[in-house]
């Protein structure tokens, strides 16, 4: 009598590879999705956005060159506000994690103020308030191939309010450097303002560039 040979496997022992439960697989899928979302957000910001440090202000978008613009609305008056920010190319020795920056604050189509933020505490003002009405610090400003001294209003040893002439020189410049006295001594913040969308600045701040004249 002929024997019938089948192709049934000889080894019927269960596989030693552990099985993954359904809850564990679901958790892995959720974590993978979250990772993709986070990576997408980081990629989007890296492509020309920036998170705003101020409550109620939208995250920033590029305003040309290395400038960023941030928009918001006043909760009480409804005034439309735009803040332009330019971060320096270098940092001061007191804090390598926060670079100096200049900011233009505009409201309802007009420039409110322009400030220089060194990212560290300033030295004492050169001119006390009882002389000028507001304490001022003398800084040296370079706009391309022109440099000169300016008295900027000293505010709470943290920021300096820039004069309008320096601000107009800044927005049309290729090189903008500020030498200022901090608690650690005199230091220079180096900026590259070229590429700013001047149409936006004119629209939101009613500001146009003007190169300072040589003495």
C-alpha positions, 0 to 999 in steps of 0.5 A: 500500500502506498504511503501518502506524503504531505507537505505539513510542517514538521515543527509545530512549535509556536514562534518565540517572537513576542506578540504586540498587543492591540493597545501597544500598537495603537500607542505606537501609532499615536506617538508616531503621529505626534512626532510627525506633527511636531516635526512639521511645526518645527520645519514650518518655523524654520522655513520663515516663521518665529514664535512670539514671546508676547501674549496676544501676538501672532507668530512672526513671518518673514519681512524680508532679509533677516527681519521678522514681523509680528501682528496683533490687535489692541484689546481695548482700542482695536488698533492694529499693531505690527512689530518688526524685529531684527536680531544681531549677528553676534551676542554680548559676552554676558548672555550667549543665548540671547542676541541683541535686537532692534524692534520697531513698534507700529500702531494704526499705520504710524511708528510708535517707537523703535528700541535697541535691546542689548539682551543684558543690563546697560551701564548707567546713563550719561545724562541724568533725567534732571538735565534732559527730562529723560535719562540718556546714554550716548551710543555710537552708530554706524550706518554703512559708511557713516558713523556718529554719536547719538543720545538714546533714551535709557529705559530701566537699564534694559533698552534704549529708545532710538531716535528717528534719524537712526531708525530711518538709517537702519531700515535702508542700510546694509550695515548697522552697528551699535556700540553701547556700554553695558555692565561688562564694558563697551560692546558692539552689536552687528546687524545686517538689515538689508532685504527688509520689505520697505513697502510693509514698513511704509504701510504699517509704520509710515516710515521711509529710509533716509541715509544719514549725511557725513559730517 
